[in-house]
């Protein structure tokens, strides 16, 4: 009889697990982001995609008509009163330090593209999100510890009851 009571008590204290496909309330928001902050700007002759990644702003410039990379351009990026010159890394790929736009918030960009018969002035907005924080529950260890204590008590009582003299 005591064994049945202890066993049922132990089963009642074990954590409950949800089954697949059942709704158990509000789903927490996703913590991570799958994409880096980015922007797109399009002019009459050139289009640009900018990606903020690892402390750098990467600029990818292509021709509107053919989608070919556009090399050998002089690109200036103005934001928050600062103007920076992008450096070409490969054909149509340019890079600059992301310091002005790395802070969380909305950043208005003015992009000047010059060279090879191109004179474009583009505008864009880059939205840099705040770093994601992960929701942490500090009570998971408490349920595990309580279950372990109940299990130890049940084992001790069973050992005492069934040991041979």
C-alpha positions as CSV (number, residue, x, y, z in Angstrom):
1,X,0.0,0.0,0.0
2,X,2.8,2.4,0.9
3,X,4.5,1.5,-2.3
4,X,1.4,2.5,-4.4
5,X,1.1,5.8,-2.6
6,X,4.8,6.7,-3.1
7,X,4.7,5.6,-6.7
8,X,1.6,7.7,-7.5
9,X,3.1,10.7,-5.6
10,X,6.2,10.4,-7.6
11,X,4.3,10.2,-10.9
12,X,2.3,13.3,-10.0
13,X,5.4,15.3,-9.3
14,X,7.2,14.4,-12.5
15,X,7.2,17.2,-15.1
16,X,4.4,17.1,-17.7
17,X,5.4,17.1,-21.3
18,X,3.3,18.5,-24.1
19,X,2.3,16.3,-27.0
20,X,3.1,17.1,-30.6
21,X,0.5,19.2,-32.4
22,X,-1.3,20.5,-29.3
23,X,-1.6,24.1,-28.5
24,X,-0.4,24.9,-25.0
25,X,-0.7,28.6,-24.9
26,X,1.3,31.5,-26.3
27,X,4.4,30.6,-28.3
28,X,7.4,32.6,-27.2
29,X,8.9,34.9,-29.8
30,X,11.9,33.6,-31.7
31,X,15.2,34.8,-30.2
32,X,17.6,34.7,-33.1
33,X,17.5,36.4,-36.5
34,X,18.2,34.6,-39.6
35,X,19.2,37.6,-41.7
36,X,21.6,40.5,-41.1
37,X,20.2,44.0,-41.4
38,X,20.0,45.0,-45.0
39,X,18.7,47.7,-47.4
40,X,18.0,48.1,-51.1
41,X,18.2,51.2,-53.2
42,X,17.5,51.5,-56.9
43,X,18.3,54.3,-59.3
44,X,17.8,54.7,-63.1
45,X,21.0,52.9,-64.0
46,X,22.3,51.1,-60.8
47,X,20.8,49.2,-57.9
48,X,22.5,48.5,-54.6
49,X,22.0,46.1,-51.8
50,X,23.7,46.8,-48.5
51,X,24.2,44.2,-45.8
52,X,25.5,45.0,-42.2
53,X,27.6,42.0,-41.2
54,X,30.4,41.6,-38.6
55,X,31.2,45.3,-38.2
56,X,31.2,46.1,-41.9
57,X,28.6,47.4,-44.3
58,X,28.9,45.4,-47.6
59,X,27.5,47.1,-50.7
60,X,26.6,45.1,-53.8
61,X,26.1,47.3,-56.9
62,X,24.7,46.0,-60.2
63,X,23.4,47.5,-63.4
64,X,19.6,47.7,-63.6
65,X,19.4,46.6,-67.2
66,X,21.6,43.5,-67.0
67,X,22.1,42.7,-63.3
68,X,25.9,42.6,-63.9
69,X,28.2,43.7,-61.1
70,X,29.3,47.3,-61.5
71,X,33.1,47.6,-60.7
72,X,35.4,50.6,-60.3
73,X,32.9,53.0,-58.8
74,X,33.5,55.7,-56.2
75,X,30.9,55.2,-53.6
76,X,30.2,57.6,-50.7
77,X,27.8,56.8,-47.9
78,X,26.4,59.6,-45.8
79,X,24.6,59.0,-42.5
80,X,24.2,61.0,-39.3
81,X,26.3,63.8,-40.7
82,X,29.3,61.5,-41.5
83,X,30.5,60.7,-45.0
84,X,32.5,57.6,-45.6
85,X,34.2,56.2,-48.7
86,X,33.5,52.6,-49.6
87,X,36.5,50.4,-50.8
88,X,36.0,48.0,-53.6
89,X,36.7,44.4,-52.5
90,X,35.8,42.6,-55.8
91,X,33.8,43.3,-59.0
92,X,30.7,45.2,-57.8
93,X,31.3,44.5,-54.1
94,X,32.3,47.4,-51.8
95,X,32.9,47.6,-48.1
96,X,33.1,50.2,-45.4
97,X,33.3,50.4,-41.7
98,X,29.8,50.1,-40.2
99,X,30.4,52.2,-37.1
100,X,27.8,54.9,-37.8
101,X,25.0,52.4,-38.6
102,X,26.0,49.6,-36.2
103,X,24.0,51.1,-33.3
104,X,20.3,49.9,-33.0
105,X,17.8,52.2,-34.7
106,X,16.8,53.6,-38.0
107,X,19.6,55.0,-40.2
108,X,18.9,57.2,-43.2
109,X,21.5,56.7,-45.9
110,X,22.5,58.9,-48.8
111,X,24.5,57.0,-51.3
112,X,26.6,58.7,-54.1
113,X,27.8,56.5,-56.9
114,X,30.2,57.9,-59.5
115,X,32.4,56.4,-62.3
116,X,32.2,54.7,-65.6
117,X,29.5,57.0,-67.0
118,X,27.4,56.7,-63.8
119,X,26.2,59.6,-61.6
120,X,23.6,58.3,-59.2
121,X,22.3,59.7,-55.9
122,X,20.3,57.0,-54.0
123,X,18.6,57.0,-50.6
124,X,17.9,54.1,-48.3
125,X,17.0,53.3,-44.8
126,X,18.9,50.7,-42.7
127,X,17.1,49.4,-39.6
128,X,19.5,47.9,-37.1
129,X,17.7,45.9,-34.4
130,X,18.7,45.8,-30.8
131,X,20.6,42.6,-29.8
132,X,18.1,39.8,-29.0
133,X,17.9,38.6,-25.5
134,X,16.9,35.1,-24.6
135,X,14.1,34.5,-22.1
136,X,15.5,32.5,-19.2
137,X,13.4,30.6,-16.7
138,X,15.2,30.1,-13.4
139,X,12.9,27.5,-12.0
140,X,13.8,24.4,-14.1
141,X,16.4,23.3,-11.6
142,X,13.8,23.4,-8.8
143,X,11.5,20.9,-10.4
144,X,14.4,18.6,-11.2
145,X,15.7,18.8,-7.6
146,X,12.3,18.1,-6.1
147,X,11.8,15.1,-8.4
148,X,15.2,13.8,-7.4
149,X,14.5,14.2,-3.7
150,X,11.1,12.3,-4.0
151,X,12.8,9.6,-6.0
152,X,15.5,9.1,-3.4
153,X,12.9,9.0,-0.6
154,X,10.9,6.4,-2.5
155,X,14.0,4.3,-3.1
156,X,15.1,4.5,0.5
157,X,11.6,3.4,1.7
158,X,11.5,0.6,-0.8
159,X,14.9,-0.6,0.2
160,X,13.9,-0.5,3.9
161,X,10.7,-2.4,3.3
162,X,12.1,-5.2,1.1
163,X,15.6,-5.7,2.5
164,X,16.2,-9.2,3.9
165,X,17.4,-9.6,7.5
